[in-house]
Amino acid sequence: MPSSNFMYSTFEIHLALSSQEIRLICGHTQTEASSNTN
C-alpha cells in the first residue's frame, strides 16, 4: 500500500510540473507572437 501511495503522489507532482511547463511554454510563445506583431 505505501508504495502505491508513493507512486500516486509522485505522479501528481509530475502532472503539476508538466502543467507548469506547458503554461510557461504557452506564455513564451504568446509573448513572442505579440512582440512579432509589434
DSSP file (Angstrom, degrees, kcal/mol; ACC not computed):
  #  RESIDUE AA STRUCTURE BP1 BP2  ACC     N-H-->O    O-->H-N    N-H-->O    O-->H-N    TCO  KAPPA ALPHA  PHI   PSI    X-CA   Y-CA   Z-CA
    1    1 A M     >        0   0    0      0, 0.0     4,-2.2     0, 0.0     5,-0.2   0.000 360.0 360.0 360.0 -47.4    0.0    0.0    0.0
    2    2 A P  H  >  +     0   0    0      0, 0.0     4,-2.3     0, 0.0     5,-0.2   0.878 360.0  53.9 -58.9 -36.5    2.7    2.6    0.9
    3    3 A S  H  > S+     0   0    0      2,-0.2     4,-2.5     1,-0.2     5,-0.2   0.913 108.2  48.4 -66.0 -41.0    4.4    2.0   -2.5
    4    4 A S  H  > S+     0   0    0      1,-0.2     4,-2.3     2,-0.2    -1,-0.2   0.906 111.6  50.0 -66.5 -39.8    1.2    2.7   -4.4
    5    5 A N  H  X S+     0   0    0     -4,-2.2     4,-2.4     2,-0.2    -1,-0.2   0.899 110.6  50.4 -62.8 -39.9    0.6    5.8   -2.5
    6    6 A F  H  X S+     0   0    0     -4,-2.3     4,-2.5     1,-0.2     5,-0.2   0.928 110.4  49.0 -64.3 -44.4    4.1    7.0   -3.2
    7    7 A M  H  X S+     0   0    0     -4,-2.5     4,-2.1     1,-0.2    -1,-0.2   0.902 111.8  49.7 -61.8 -40.0    3.7    6.3   -6.9
    8    8 A Y  H  X S+     0   0    0     -4,-2.3     4,-2.3     2,-0.2    -1,-0.2   0.908 111.0  48.5 -66.8 -41.5    0.4    8.2   -6.9
    9    9 A S  H  X S+     0   0    0     -4,-2.4     4,-2.3     1,-0.2    -2,-0.2   0.914 112.2  48.2 -66.2 -42.0    1.9   11.2   -5.1
   10   10 A T  H  X S+     0   0    0     -4,-2.5     4,-2.4     1,-0.2    -1,-0.2   0.875 110.2  53.1 -66.3 -34.7    4.9   11.3   -7.5
   11   11 A F  H  X S+     0   0    0     -4,-2.1     4,-2.4    -5,-0.2    -2,-0.2   0.913 108.5  49.4 -64.9 -42.0    2.5   11.1  -10.4
   12   12 A E  H  X S+     0   0    0     -4,-2.3     4,-2.4     2,-0.2    -2,-0.2   0.918 111.2  49.5 -62.2 -42.9    0.6   14.1   -9.1
   13   13 A I  H  X S+     0   0    0     -4,-2.3     4,-2.5     1,-0.2    -2,-0.2   0.908 110.1  51.3 -62.4 -41.3    3.8   16.0   -8.7
   14   14 A H  H  X S+     0   0    0     -4,-2.4     4,-2.6     1,-0.2    -1,-0.2   0.907 109.8  49.5 -62.9 -41.4    4.8   15.1  -12.2
   15   15 A L  H  X S+     0   0    0     -4,-2.4     4,-2.5     2,-0.2    -2,-0.2   0.914 110.9  49.9 -63.7 -42.0    1.4   16.3  -13.6
   16   16 A A  H  X S+     0   0    0     -4,-2.4     4,-2.0     1,-0.2    -2,-0.2   0.918 112.8  46.5 -63.0 -43.1    1.8   19.6  -11.7
   17   17 A L  H  X S+     0   0    0     -4,-2.5     4,-2.4     2,-0.2    -2,-0.2   0.910 112.5  49.6 -66.6 -41.7    5.3   20.2  -13.0
   18   18 A S  H  X S+     0   0    0     -4,-2.6     4,-2.5     1,-0.2    -2,-0.2   0.904 110.5  50.1 -65.7 -39.7    4.2   19.3  -16.6
   19   19 A S  H  X S+     0   0    0     -4,-2.5     4,-2.2     2,-0.2    -1,-0.2   0.888 110.3  50.9 -65.6 -37.1    1.3   21.7  -16.4
   20   20 A Q  H  X S+     0   0    0     -4,-2.0     4,-2.3     2,-0.2    -2,-0.2   0.918 110.5  48.9 -64.0 -42.5    3.6   24.4  -15.2
   21   21 A E  H  X S+     0   0    0     -4,-2.4     4,-2.8     2,-0.2    -2,-0.2   0.914 110.0  51.3 -63.6 -41.9    6.0   23.8  -18.0
   22   22 A I  H  X S+     0   0    0     -4,-2.5     4,-2.9     1,-0.2    -1,-0.2   0.913 110.0  50.0 -61.5 -41.6    3.1   23.9  -20.5
   23   23 A R  H  X S+     0   0    0     -4,-2.2     4,-2.6     2,-0.2    -1,-0.2   0.910 111.6  48.3 -63.8 -40.9    1.9   27.2  -19.1
   24   24 A L  H  X S+     0   0    0     -4,-2.3     4,-2.3     2,-0.2    -2,-0.2   0.928 113.4  46.8 -64.6 -43.6    5.5   28.6  -19.3
   25   25 A I  H  X S+     0   0    0     -4,-2.8     4,-2.5     2,-0.2     5,-0.2   0.928 113.4  48.5 -64.8 -44.3    5.8   27.4  -23.0
   26   26 A C  H  X S+     0   0    0     -4,-2.9     4,-2.3     1,-0.2    -2,-0.2   0.923 112.9  47.8 -62.5 -43.7    2.4   28.8  -23.9
   27   27 A G  H  X S+     0   0    0     -4,-2.6     4,-2.3    -5,-0.2    -1,-0.2   0.878 111.0  51.9 -64.0 -37.1    3.2   32.1  -22.3
   28   28 A H  H  X S+     0   0    0     -4,-2.3     4,-2.1     1,-0.2    -2,-0.2   0.923 111.3  45.9 -66.6 -43.4    6.6   32.2  -24.0
   29   29 A T  H  X S+     0   0    0     -4,-2.5     4,-2.4     2,-0.2    -2,-0.2   0.879 112.0  52.4 -67.7 -36.4    5.0   31.6  -27.4
   30   30 A Q  H  X S+     0   0    0     -4,-2.3     4,-2.4    -5,-0.2    -2,-0.2   0.924 110.2  47.3 -65.3 -43.4    2.3   34.2  -26.7
   31   31 A T  H  X S+     0   0    0     -4,-2.3     4,-2.2     1,-0.2    -1,-0.2   0.888 111.9  51.5 -65.6 -37.3    4.9   36.9  -25.8
   32   32 A E  H  X S+     0   0    0     -4,-2.1     4,-2.0     2,-0.2    -2,-0.2   0.920 110.5  48.1 -64.4 -42.8    6.9   36.0  -28.9
   33   33 A A  H  X S+     0   0    0     -4,-2.4     4,-2.1     1,-0.2    -2,-0.2   0.914 112.3  48.5 -65.2 -42.5    3.8   36.4  -31.1
   34   34 A S  H  X S+     0   0    0     -4,-2.4     4,-1.9     1,-0.2    -1,-0.2   0.894 112.1  48.8 -65.7 -39.0    2.8   39.7  -29.6
   35   35 A S  H  < S+     0   0    0     -4,-2.2    -1,-0.2     1,-0.2    -2,-0.2   0.853 110.3  52.2 -69.2 -33.1    6.4   41.0  -30.0
   36   36 A N  H  < S+     0   0    0     -4,-2.0    -2,-0.2     2,-0.2    -1,-0.2   0.900 109.6  48.2 -69.7 -39.1    6.5   39.9  -33.6
   37   37 A T  H  <        0   0    0     -4,-2.1    -2,-0.2     1,-0.3    -1,-0.2   0.870 360.0 360.0 -68.9 -35.3    3.2   41.7  -34.4
   38   38 A N     <        0   0    0     -4,-1.9    -1,-0.3    -5,-0.2    -2,-0.2   0.473 360.0 360.0 -79.1 360.0    4.5   44.8  -32.7
